[in-house]
Amino acid sequence: MASANDDPFGSPSYSEDLKLKPNFTFVSVVAHYPSLPAFGNNLQPQLGGTEVLSLLQEHRVTGYLFGHRHRNGFRMNESTAHVLTDNMLSIHILHVFPDRIVLARKRVGAPLYEKLTIPSPRSTN
């Protein structure tokens, strides 16, 4: 387990943990900050942002779920779905199927759900 003094993305423990999951169909990372500049207020390269993106690609991470921006958003980068989740104004439900994850999102007070399907970059099909 990483201590409060460890670099959460460059530490061997996180890299080693991802390496232990090569046969998992889905691997997700949950974080506070965006890793892509397109979302703004992202992890800067000097603070580990470049390493995070490299780890996501190297280990074929299915989804990178994060908040920080207090709005919803989505982008694919390489084979990783980057999902910005506004947990203050939205409800999120993840439905996991053998070949995909379906994210259902409903904004508080809105009549309809949004639906996002994320295929697994790890599928052997």
C-alpha positions as CSV (number, residue, x, y, z in Angstrom):
1,M,0.0,0.0,0.0
2,A,1.3,3.5,-0.9
3,S,1.9,5.9,1.9
4,A,0.9,9.6,1.8
5,N,4.5,10.4,0.8
6,D,4.5,8.2,-2.3
7,D,4.0,9.5,-5.8
8,P,0.6,7.9,-6.6
9,F,1.3,7.4,-10.3
10,G,5.0,6.9,-10.6
11,S,5.4,4.6,-7.6
12,P,6.3,1.0,-8.4
13,S,3.2,-0.1,-6.4
14,Y,0.7,1.3,-8.9
15,S,2.6,0.1,-11.9
16,E,3.1,-3.4,-10.3
17,D,-0.6,-3.5,-9.4
18,L,-1.6,-2.9,-13.1
19,K,0.9,-5.6,-14.2
20,L,-0.9,-8.1,-12.0
21,K,-4.1,-7.7,-14.1
22,P,-3.1,-8.8,-17.6
23,N,-6.0,-11.3,-17.9
24,F,-8.8,-9.1,-16.6
25,T,-11.3,-8.0,-19.2
26,F,-11.7,-4.6,-17.7
27,V,-9.3,-2.5,-15.6
28,S,-10.4,1.0,-14.5
29,V,-8.6,3.7,-12.7
30,V,-10.5,6.2,-10.5
31,A,-8.8,9.5,-9.8
32,H,-9.5,13.1,-8.9
33,Y,-7.7,15.0,-11.6
34,P,-8.2,14.7,-15.4
35,S,-5.2,13.3,-17.2
36,L,-6.0,14.8,-20.6
37,P,-5.4,18.6,-21.2
38,A,-8.7,18.7,-23.2
39,F,-10.6,18.7,-19.9
40,G,-8.6,21.5,-18.3
41,N,-7.0,21.5,-14.8
42,N,-5.3,18.3,-15.7
43,L,-2.3,16.6,-14.2
44,Q,0.7,18.6,-15.6
45,P,3.6,16.6,-17.1
46,Q,6.0,17.8,-14.3
47,L,3.5,16.4,-11.8
48,G,3.2,12.9,-13.4
49,G,0.6,13.6,-16.1
50,T,2.8,12.0,-18.9
51,E,3.5,8.9,-16.7
52,V,-0.3,8.5,-16.1
53,L,-1.1,8.5,-19.8
54,S,1.8,6.1,-20.5
55,L,0.6,3.7,-17.8
56,L,-3.0,3.8,-19.1
57,Q,-1.8,2.9,-22.6
58,E,0.8,0.4,-21.6
59,H,-1.7,-1.6,-19.4
60,R,-4.7,-1.2,-21.8
61,V,-6.8,0.4,-19.1
62,T,-10.5,0.4,-20.1
63,G,-11.6,3.5,-18.2
64,Y,-10.2,6.4,-16.4
65,L,-12.9,7.9,-14.2
66,F,-12.3,11.3,-12.6
67,G,-14.0,14.4,-11.3
68,H,-12.5,17.7,-10.2
69,R,-14.3,19.8,-12.9
70,H,-17.9,19.4,-11.6
71,R,-19.4,18.7,-15.0
72,N,-19.7,15.7,-17.2
73,G,-17.6,14.8,-20.2
74,F,-16.1,12.0,-22.2
75,R,-13.1,11.4,-24.6
76,M,-11.3,8.4,-25.9
77,N,-7.5,8.5,-25.8
78,E,-5.8,5.6,-27.4
79,S,-8.0,2.7,-26.1
80,T,-8.9,4.3,-22.8
81,A,-12.2,6.0,-22.1
82,H,-11.7,9.1,-20.1
83,V,-15.0,9.8,-18.2
84,L,-15.5,13.0,-16.3
85,T,-18.1,12.5,-13.7
86,D,-19.9,15.2,-11.9
87,N,-20.8,13.4,-8.7
88,M,-22.5,16.5,-7.2
89,L,-25.2,16.9,-9.8
90,S,-25.4,13.5,-11.5
91,I,-26.0,9.8,-10.6
92,H,-23.8,7.3,-12.4
93,I,-24.5,3.6,-12.8
94,L,-22.0,1.2,-14.3
95,H,-23.4,-1.9,-16.0
96,V,-20.6,-4.4,-16.7
97,F,-21.1,-7.0,-19.5
98,P,-18.5,-9.6,-20.7
99,D,-17.5,-7.3,-23.7
100,R,-18.3,-3.8,-22.6
101,I,-19.3,-1.4,-19.8
102,V,-22.4,0.7,-20.1
103,L,-22.3,3.9,-18.1
104,A,-25.8,5.4,-17.4
105,R,-25.7,8.9,-16.2
106,K,-28.6,11.0,-15.0
107,R,-28.4,14.7,-14.0
108,V,-30.4,15.5,-10.9
109,G,-33.7,17.0,-12.1
110,A,-33.4,15.8,-15.7
111,P,-36.0,13.4,-17.1
112,L,-33.7,11.3,-19.2
113,Y,-30.6,9.2,-18.7
114,E,-27.5,9.5,-20.9
115,K,-25.9,6.2,-21.9
116,L,-22.3,5.7,-22.9
117,T,-20.9,2.3,-24.0
118,I,-17.2,1.6,-23.4
119,P,-15.8,-1.5,-25.2
120,S,-13.0,-3.4,-23.6
121,P,-9.5,-2.8,-25.2
122,R,-8.6,-6.1,-23.5
123,S,-11.2,-8.3,-25.3
124,T,-9.7,-11.2,-27.1
125,N,-12.4,-11.2,-29.8
